[in-house]
Amino acid sequence: MGSQGATRRGFRVVEAAVFTVLVYAATIVLQVYQPVTGGYFNVGESMIYLAALISTPLIAGVAGGVGAALADLSTGYAIFAPGTLVIKFIEGYVAGVLVKKFKKYHGLLQVALAVALYTVAFLAVSVTLWSGGIYVGPWQWLEYTFTPPYVYVATAVWIAIAIALASLVLFILLKKYLTSGEIAALAAAGSLMVLGYFLYEYFVSNPLTGREPAGALFEVPVNIGQVVAGVSISVPLAAWLRRAGYAKS
């Protein structure tokens, strides 16, 4: 038993390290700078939620907090790192706990919640990311050496993306990827992340950087978009890993 216990603990340590790296990579692979808060949109939630779906709450919390905070520190967003460490740990841990608690819940309410979450969130993000230029990529820490890439994206393009992604999610729902309360669990945990960053930006990061505290409101729909993107990626991926035998149901 002692040997098995040590082996299991060693496996968990390795698993935590792997998910931490995955969260870090997913967070830095796409960063869309938000000038009103100095933050950025990313898809790091996808790997936090994947850990919550197929691993333990503690691993999801550690990977989320440490991986995302390291991403902030290494890409020029260090002011967010302390908040990120706490907020994403809570998000990952709560997601893992709720996934297990909601596992037995099925039915129309879950599907209605998923449809409402996706459509409202995508349309909100589309409107918030108004037509104009945005900085794309983890370039902010190099801003004193060269000008970051500047891309013009029309509002109509964001709306088209929103409709396409919402349609994709509805297709996933109809294909019965959602066989439990996973969407509700991840959405609830994601709401804590959205609230956490609003409070951190309002009371800490915006005042420290000379921005208007009320600007934190403009990043709320963007952070909701992160939740939506994270669920869109993690739920089908977890389902595939389970069917392939790489994760338990």
C-alpha positions in Angstrom: 0.0 0.0 0.0 2.8 2.4 0.8 4.5 1.8 -2.5 1.2 2.2 -4.4 0.5 5.4 -2.4 3.9 6.9 -3.3 3.4 5.9 -6.9 0.0 7.6 -7.0 1.4 10.8 -5.4 4.2 10.8 -7.9 1.8 10.5 -10.7 -0.3 13.4 -9.4 2.8 15.6 -9.1 3.7 14.8 -12.8 0.0 15.4 -13.8 0.0 18.8 -12.0 3.2 19.8 -13.8 1.9 18.7 -17.2 -1.4 20.7 -16.8 0.5 23.7 -15.5 2.6 23.7 -18.7 -0.6 23.3 -20.8 -2.3 26.2 -19.0 0.8 28.4 -19.5 1.0 27.5 -23.2 -2.7 28.0 -23.9 -2.5 31.4 -22.1 0.4 32.8 -24.2 -0.5 31.3 -27.6 -3.1 33.9 -28.2 -3.2 37.2 -26.3 -5.5 40.1 -27.4 -4.6 43.2 -25.6 -7.4 45.2 -23.9 -6.4 48.9 -23.5 -9.0 49.8 -20.9 -7.5 47.5 -18.3 -4.1 46.6 -19.7 -5.2 43.0 -19.6 -5.7 40.5 -22.4 -8.0 37.9 -23.8 -6.6 34.3 -23.9 -7.7 30.7 -24.1 -6.0 29.5 -21.0 -9.4 28.5 -19.4 -9.5 25.6 -21.9 -6.7 23.8 -20.1 -7.9 24.7 -16.6 -11.3 23.3 -17.4 -9.8 20.2 -19.1 -7.9 19.5 -15.8 -11.1 20.0 -13.9 -12.9 17.6 -16.2 -10.4 14.7 -16.2 -8.2 15.3 -13.1 -8.7 16.4 -9.5 -9.9 19.8 -8.2 -6.5 20.5 -6.6 -4.6 19.8 -9.8 -6.9 22.0 -11.7 -6.5 24.8 -9.1 -2.7 24.6 -9.0 -2.3 24.3 -12.7 -4.7 27.2 -13.3 -3.1 29.5 -10.7 0.5 28.8 -11.3 0.4 28.3 -15.1 -1.6 31.5 -15.7 0.5 33.6 -13.2 3.7 32.5 -14.9 2.2 33.5 -18.3 1.5 37.0 -16.8 5.0 37.3 -15.5 6.7 36.2 -18.7 4.7 38.2 -21.2 4.7 41.7 -19.6 1.5 41.5 -17.5 3.2 41.1 -14.1 0.8 43.5 -12.4 -1.9 40.8 -12.9 0.2 37.9 -11.6 -0.8 38.1 -7.9 -4.5 38.3 -8.7 -4.2 35.7 -11.4 -2.5 33.2 -9.0 -5.5 33.4 -6.5 -8.3 33.9 -9.0 -7.4 31.1 -11.4 -6.6 28.7 -8.5 -10.1 29.3 -7.1 -11.6 28.9 -10.6 -9.9 25.6 -11.3 -10.5 24.2 -7.8 -14.2 25.1 -7.8 -14.6 23.8 -11.4 -13.2 20.5 -10.4 -15.4 20.2 -7.3 -18.6 21.2 -9.2 -17.9 18.9 -12.1 -18.1 16.0 -9.7 -21.1 17.3 -7.8 -23.1 18.1 -11.0 -22.1 14.9 -12.7 -25.5 13.3 -12.2 -27.6 16.2 -13.4 -29.1 16.0 -16.9 -31.9 17.5 -18.9 -33.4 20.6 -20.6 -32.2 23.1 -17.9 -28.6 22.3 -18.7 -29.0 22.6 -22.4 -30.9 25.9 -22.0 -28.2 27.3 -19.8 -25.5 26.3 -22.3 -27.3 27.8 -25.3 -28.0 31.1 -23.3 -24.4 31.3 -22.1 -22.9 30.8 -25.5 -25.1 33.0 -27.6 -25.2 35.9 -25.1 -21.5 35.7 -24.4 -20.4 35.6 -28.0 -22.6 38.4 -29.0 -21.5 40.5 -26.0 -17.8 39.9 -26.9 -18.6 40.8 -30.5 -20.0 44.2 -29.6 -17.4 44.9 -27.0 -14.5 44.3 -29.4 -15.7 47.2 -31.5 -14.3 47.9 -34.9 -10.8 49.2 -34.7 -7.2 48.2 -34.1 -6.1 45.6 -31.6 -2.7 44.4 -30.5 -2.4 40.7 -31.2 0.1 38.3 -29.5 2.3 38.4 -26.4 4.2 41.5 -27.5 3.6 44.0 -24.8 6.8 43.4 -23.0 8.7 44.3 -26.2 6.9 47.5 -26.8 9.9 49.6 -26.2 11.9 47.9 -28.9 9.4 47.7 -31.8 5.8 48.4 -32.5 3.6 45.3 -31.9 1.4 44.0 -34.8 -1.7 46.1 -35.2 -4.7 44.5 -36.8 -7.9 46.2 -37.9 -11.0 44.0 -37.2 -14.4 45.2 -38.3 -17.4 44.8 -36.0 -19.1 42.7 -38.6 -16.3 40.2 -38.5 -16.6 39.7 -34.8 -20.4 39.2 -35.2 -19.8 36.6 -37.9 -17.3 34.8 -35.7 -19.8 34.9 -32.8 -22.6 33.4 -35.0 -20.2 30.7 -36.3 -19.0 29.7 -32.9 -22.5 29.7 -31.4 -23.6 27.5 -34.3 -20.7 25.1 -33.6 -21.6 24.9 -29.9 -25.2 24.1 -30.8 -23.9 21.3 -33.1 -21.8 20.0 -30.3 -24.9 20.0 -28.0 -27.0 18.1 -30.6 -24.1 15.5 -30.9 -24.6 14.8 -27.2 -21.2 15.7 -26.0 -22.9 17.1 -22.9 -24.0 14.1 -20.9 -23.7 15.6 -17.5 -23.7 18.9 -15.6 -20.3 19.8 -16.9 -21.3 23.0 -18.7 -23.2 24.3 -15.6 -20.2 23.5 -13.4 -17.6 25.2 -15.6 -19.9 28.2 -16.1 -20.3 28.6 -12.4 -16.5 28.4 -11.8 -15.9 30.8 -14.7 -18.3 33.4 -13.2 -16.0 33.5 -10.2 -13.1 34.3 -12.5 -15.1 37.1 -14.2 -16.0 38.6 -10.8 -12.5 38.2 -9.4 -10.8 40.0 -12.3 -13.4 42.8 -12.2 -12.7 43.4 -8.5 -8.9 43.2 -9.0 -8.9 45.6 -11.9 -11.3 48.0 -10.3 -9.5 48.2 -6.9 -5.9 47.3 -7.8 -4.5 47.1 -11.3 -6.4 50.0 -12.9 -5.7 52.5 -10.1 -2.0 51.4 -10.0 -1.6 52.0 -13.8 -3.5 55.3 -13.9 -6.6 53.9 -15.6 -10.2 54.6 -14.7 -11.4 51.9 -12.2 -14.7 51.8 -14.1 -12.8 50.6 -17.1 -12.9 47.1 -15.5 -16.5 46.9 -16.7 -15.4 46.7 -20.3 -13.4 43.6 -19.7 -16.3 41.7 -18.1 -17.7 40.5 -21.5 -14.2 39.7 -22.7 -13.6 37.5 -19.6 -17.0 35.9 -20.2 -15.7 35.2 -23.7 -12.7 33.4 -22.1 -15.1 31.2 -20.2 -17.1 30.4 -23.4 -13.9 29.6 -25.4 -12.6 27.5 -22.5 -15.8 25.4 -22.3 -16.0 25.1 -26.1 -12.5 23.6 -26.3 -12.3 21.6 -23.1 -15.7 19.7 -23.1 -15.3 18.1 -26.6 -11.6 17.5 -25.9 -12.4 15.8 -22.6 -15.1 13.7 -24.3 -12.6 12.6 -26.9 -10.0 11.7 -24.3 -12.5 9.6 -22.4 -13.7 7.8 -25.5 -10.0 7.1 -26.5 -9.3 5.7 -23.1 -6.9 8.4 -22.0 -9.2 9.6 -19.2 -11.9 8.1 -17.0 -15.6 8.9 -17.5 
